[in-house]
């Protein structure tokens, strides 16, 4: 797994490229890979609306929502298995009692 860089470092690296330095020159000056810097620049363009894609904030919200859905589905599966063990009817996830 690549080492995480501080957010301030990323912002300054992208600022170098936006100021006119090439990705190759900026990456070698900062000691990071060109691909890494290219990804940061591309995500910055998405965040600024210059390129289509998911902005950073929406991407984080989507990841959190997917994580929560996974947790809820796991909890529901545990409840279903427990109800089978105790001989009860499986609960309806929508909450109907009929």
N, C-alpha and C positions, 0 to 999 in steps of 0.2 A: 504494500500500500504506500502511495507517495506521501511524503511528509507534508503536513498542512502548513501553509504559509499564512502569516497574519493578514487580516483584511487590509490594514494600512499599506503593507508591502504590495499587495495586489493592486490597490488603487494607484499607488505611485508608479508601478510598472505599466499599467494601462495608460496613465497620463503621459509617460515617456513616448509611447507609441502614438497617442493622439497628438502629441506635440510635433511629430514629424519623423521620429527615429524609426528605422525599420524594425520589424519583429526580431529579425536575426541579430541585429546590433544590440538591441535592448536586452534580449535574452542572454547573449554572451556577456554583456556588461554586468548583468545581475546574477549570473551563475545559475540560471534556470534553463529548462529545455524550451525550444522554440514552440513545440506543440502545446506545452503548458501555457505559455504566454498567449499563443494564438487563441486558445480556448477562453482565456480571461477576456481578451479583446472582443471576441465574438459575443460572449455573454454580456459585456458592457454595451455593445451595440444593440442587443436585444432589450436590455434594461432602458436604454435611451429611446427606443422605438425606431431605431434606424434599420432594424432587421426583424423579420417575423420570428416568433418563438415565445416561450414562456419566460416572463421576467423572474428574477431571482426570488422575489417575495412570493409570487404565486407558486413557484416550484416548491418552496419550503412548506407553504400551506397545503399543497397537494400531497406532499410526502407525509405530513402530519396526519392528514385526513385518512390516507391509506393505512398508516400505522394504527390509527384508532379503529378503523373498520376491521382490521386483522385481529385486534384485541377483542373486539365485541363478538366476532365470529367464533373465536376460540372459546370465549366464555359461554356462548350459546351451545357450542358443541359439548362442553363439559356438562352443562345442565341437561342436555339431551341424554348423554350417556349415564348420568346419575339417575335420571328418571327411569331409564330402562333397568338399571340395577335394582332400584327400589320398587319396581313393578308399577310405576305410575305412568299415566299417559304423557306423551311428549308435549311440552308446552308449545302453544302457538306463538310464534315470534311477534305477531301483531297484537297480542293481548286479548283476543276474543276468548270467551269462556264456554261457548257452545260447542 
